[in-house]
Amino acid sequence: MERLAGRWRVDGGAQGAVTYRWLEGGFFLVQEVELAQAGRRITGIEVIGREKPFGAPTPGDEIRSRFYDSEGHTFDYVYEIEGDTLTIWGGEKGSPAYFRGTFAADGNSLSGAWFYPGGGGYDSTMTRAG
């Protein structure tokens, strides 16, 4: 998940900026979102990391997250990185709602698309802005 840390410009079906930063301790990555999509402003935060429930000796294997937006919605995701490919599953791994993108060789861009059940979705490119 280290490759996501930093500020990114987002283009495609949603436009704006996102920033990923590590919380102290390095266990959780926080994404701050400032986007516009279909005439709507989307702002919120997402906390990303391996869950370690109270009393558990070690964190789980999956990288999970919860997104909180300014309208009171919450969305859960599962992150998976294999090589240069990032997949973000909506809800649970294997969901028909997901993002899949590929990091450029220099790590300064991520290009892919969101896919939704029934054929919806949109292209998305993130370019490192700092």
ZAMARGU-4260 file (C-alpha; in steps of 0.2 Angstrom, whole numbers, plus 5000, padded with zeros to 4 digits):
<rodrens>
0) 5000/5000/5000 | 5015/5011/5002 | 5014/5015/4983 | 4998/5025/4986 | 5005/5037/4999
5) 5005/5055/4993 | 4993/5067/4984 | 4985/5062/4967 | 4976/5071/4954 | 4961/5061/4948
10) 4954/5061/4930 | 4940/5052/4921 | 4923/5048/4927 | 4927/5057/4943 | 4939/5072/4944
15) 4948/5080/4958 | 4961/5075/4971 | 4964/5062/4984 | 4978/5061/4997 | 4984/5045/5005
20) 4994/5047/5022 | 5000/5034/5035 | 4993/5036/5052 | 5007/5035/5066 | 5013/5017/5068
25) 5011/5013/5050 | 4996/5001/5052 | 4983/5011/5043 | 4982/5022/5027 | 4970/5036/5027
30) 4963/5043/5011 | 4956/5060/5010 | 4944/5063/4995 | 4939/5079/4986 | 4930/5074/4970
35) 4917/5079/4958 | 4907/5066/4949 | 4891/5068/4938 | 4889/5086/4945 | 4890/5080/4963
40) 4904/5085/4975 | 4911/5070/4985 | 4921/5073/5000 | 4926/5060/5013 | 4939/5049/5022
45) 4943/5031/5020 | 4953/5021/5033 | 4963/5006/5025 | 4972/4992/5034 | 4972/4975/5040
50) 4958/4972/5054 | 4964/4966/5071 | 4948/4964/5081 | 4949/4966/5100 | 4958/4952/5108
55) 4965/4945/5091 | 4983/4940/5092 | 4987/4946/5074 | 4979/4956/5060 | 4969/4947/5047
60) 4975/4944/5029 | 4964/4955/5019 | 4967/4974/5018 | 4950/4981/5022 | 4943/4999/5022
65) 4928/5009/5026 | 4924/5025/5017 | 4914/5039/5026 | 4907/5053/5015 | 4900/5071/5020
70) 4882/5065/5017 | 4883/5051/5030 | 4886/5036/5019 | 4898/5022/5022 | 4906/5010/5010
75) 4917/4995/5013 | 4930/4989/5002 | 4944/4975/5001 | 4960/4980/4993 | 4972/4968/4984
80) 4989/4972/4975 | 4997/4959/4964 | 5012/4965/4956 | 5008/4982/4947 | 4989/4978/4948
85) 4977/4986/4961 | 4960/4979/4963 | 4948/4987/4975 | 4932/4976/4978 | 4916/4984/4983
90) 4910/4975/4999 | 4919/4958/4998 | 4933/4951/4988 | 4925/4944/4972 | 4911/4957/4971
95) 4904/4962/4954 | 4908/4980/4959 | 4926/4984/4959 | 4940/4995/4952 | 4955/4987/4943
100) 4970/4997/4938 | 4989/4996/4934 | 5003/5007/4941 | 5015/5014/4928 | 5033/5008/4929
105) 5038/5024/4938 | 5024/5022/4950 | 5018/5040/4946 | 5001/5035/4938 | 4988/5022/4941
110) 4976/5019/4926 | 4960/5008/4926 | 4942/5008/4928 | 4927/5005/4940 | 4915/4991/4935
115) 4898/4990/4942 | 4885/4976/4940 | 4874/4978/4924 | 4888/4985/4914 | 4890/5002/4922
120) 4907/5010/4928 | 4919/5023/4922 | 4938/5025/4918 | 4949/5033/4931 | 4967/5039/4930
125) 4977/5045/4946 | 4993/5055/4943 | 5005/5059/4957 | 5004/5077/4962 | 5016/5077/4976
</rodrens>
